Amino acid sequence: KFAFHYLYDESQKIAKDYGAIFTPEFFVLNKDRKIVYMGAMDDSTDPAGVKIHYVENAIAAAKRGEKPAVTETIARGCRVRWARERR
């Protein structure tokens, strides 16, 4: 019931294709479906301490057809646990 679009990647194929390492990790795409931003949602794990909204800024830039000022940050969170593939 999120009020925004998101991808549920049950097969983990998209995460691998994009090079996701952490969960959560955010990817903002432009109208050509090219990544214009990847990384953390914002600059703080404490909501009261957030000063830079990376994802929000990247979306606004992409909607204007521009490149965001910040294009990549280190995502914070747990490492992605890849499903084990049986041989």
Beta strands, then each sheet from edge to edge (+ up, - down):
strand 1: 22-23
strand 2: 26-29
strand 3: 35-39
strand 4: 78-79
sheet 1: 1+ 4-
sheet 2: 2+ 3-
end
